[in-house]
Amino acid sequence: MRSTERFTGLANLYGQARPTYPAELVRWCLEQVPAPGLIVDLGCGTGISTRLFASAGHPVIGIDPNADMLATARAEGVQDYRVGTSEQSGLPDACAASTCGFITAAGASARSSPLQGRQ
């Protein structure tokens, strides 16, 4: 099974069982980019971290390869959710250098493809 399909059919259960992120970690992330800087949340899953960042006044783009996870995320909030991966996010190359204030992959590192990102 491809890692991008691991949660197909399980998004609602994942959303109910997955704990939130520690407040200290969220606070530290938010300190890295002044509001209203754009945050990109790669591997956003059901949108747990996306919603936390948005609730602090930041525009957030949540990106995930799994349609079920994104459907659950969209049902929980109105952030900008898009289909994609960390390797192929659909965002412009310049995003990391200028437009995006902060890029995170909160809980997605275990599902990423090592050494396939942009050089």
Secondary structure, 3 states (H helix, E strand, C coil): CCHHHCCCCCHHHHHHHCCCCCHHHHHHHHHCCCCCCEEEEECCCCCHHHHHHHHCCCCEEEEECCHHHHHHHHHHCCCEEEECCCCCCCCCHHHHCCCEEEEECCCCHHHCCCCCCCC
